[in-house]
Amino acid sequence: MGLLTEGINEVIATTDHNAAPMGIINRNGSLHMVLFRGSHTARNIARDRRVVANFVFDPVIYVKTAFGDLPFDAFVSEDIDGTAVFRLRDAEAWAAFAADVERSGDESIVVRLSPLKEEVLGLRLHPVNRGFASIVEATVHATRYVRNRDPWLGRLIEHHSGLARKCGGAREREALELLEGYIADLTRE
C-alpha cells in the first residue's frame, strides 16, 4: 500500500473504539502485525478481522494509547463495503485492512493484512525528530517492562528518555512525563 514503507511502520492501530500503538511489518510487499495475546487489540482483530492504521505524529497519543483508552469522541466511523471501521478523528492519514490470523502462539498472534482502503486527510511535513522517535521507542520498551521488570528494558527506557528530553519539544516532554507516570503506577502494583 502506498502509505506504508518497507520495514516496520509505527502507527496507532484502531479497532472497535480501541486504539494502540502497533508496528505494521512490510517485507517484500507482505503486510503483517504481531500482537500480544490477551490485548484488546488482538481480541478485536481476531473477532472482527479488520484493523485501521492511523498515521499520527503526536507523541502523547502514542503513550496514552499504549497504556489507556481514548474517549469515544476521538474516533470516527468509516464505512468499507458495508462494514464500519473506526479511525482516529485527528489522524493525518489512515489505511484500513482485512486482518487474518496466520499463526497463534502462547504469547502472540501473527496477523496477515490485506489493504482495503486508504485516505490522506491532511498530511503535513514532519522532519525527523529524534525526540519523537525516542518517545515511540521508550513506549515500546515500557509496554514490555511493566510486564516483566527486565532491568535491561529499564536502561533502554532511561536512554530514550534522555534523548527525548534533549531532542524533543514541549509535546515530547509532556509525553515523557505521562510515560514515566504510567510506568511508576504500573510497577507499584
Disulfide bonds with the S-S distance in Angstrom:
none
